[in-house]
Amino acid sequence: MAAVEKRKPPAIALLGNHMMFSVIALFIVLNMGSGAVKIGFGVFFLILYLFGVYDYSNRDGIEHKKSYSTITPSFKYPIVYGLIGMSYLLVPCLAFLAAMGYPNAKIFTGLFFLATNAQFLFMDSFSIEYINWLPLTIFCLLIMAFSVLGYLSGIKGFRLAALLSKYLYVKKKPAKKTK
């Protein structure tokens, strides 16, 4: 009997993950103004976001490798997941470029970028006046790399969370019996 896929489609699940981090970052990182604290929190949220992408791809790699899976492992899955993650970052930028001659549209696309990509604002990658493509390119490459790395480690059966739990949790020593 074949397993029934009960999870959401990848595009919807990645969108939910992306929007969750955007909302959290919008209320925390955006209110920090500028400086080292903003960059520190921004890097922290970016690391959480990237490990979310990694974990999603890792779980799919593990599921695709199981003997009862109807899906054959393939590199197209992490690449598609990475492209989906990158599209949530790049679509508002492309909308901004399309609205260059229209001041009101630029404001709308700027707010759209702010609402959907607040976790990337710590590098000042976007404003109403410009797009800084260097950090956006780095973020896109990181999203793709974490997606591919997570899927490959899932196919190999490696779980990062299982490895980290060995170091995060210490077994309790049995309590000494008192007389």
Beta strands, then each sheet from edge to edge (+ up, - down):
end
